[in-house]
Amino acid sequence: MINKIEQAPTPPKPELKSEDVLEKKPEVGTENLAIPKIVEKEGVSTKEKSEGAAPAPTVPVLSDDFHAKREKEIDAFLSEGLSETFLAMPPAKQKKFKEEGEKTAKQINILLDAAKINLGKIINLIRRWLSLITGVNRFFLDQEAKIKADKIVKIKNKF
């Protein structure tokens, strides 16, 4: 006796609505990926619903508050001991010196984010900024730049 395998009736295919259709993503390299179209249903998009279920791992990002706080501390170390010199400058030179000091603090803050600190770059930035002071000995500038750079590197180790 031969057993016949009965085929179960196939369920009817659901009708596709225009909002359920997949959009083709532009070709990336050689692969062509399809992504679902984001549709607003009941005030929440399908993308938001899927993201809420399983959050993707993210790289930790340092907050802007942390950077601002560290930048203020760097600025304080840079301006340390220069108040008399700053007040002796003409107003136009004071403005330029202050702006360059702020730029230098931002650049040093960026350099401190690196895993390996390049002390030479930090010293060069400080030396360039201090060179705006007229009539100062070059050796004094080098010594001050190194002292300030050492204090700033301690900030990195502190946080």
Buried (B, 14 or more C-beta within 10 A) or exposed (E): EEEEEEEEEEEEEEEEEEEEEEEEEEEEEEEEEEEEEEEEEEEEEBEEEEEEEEEEEEEEEEEEEEBEEBBEBBBEBBBEEBEEBBEEBEEEBEEEBBEBBBEBBBBBBEBBEEEEBEBEBBBEBBBBBBEEBEEEEEEEBBEBBBBBBEBBBEBBEEE
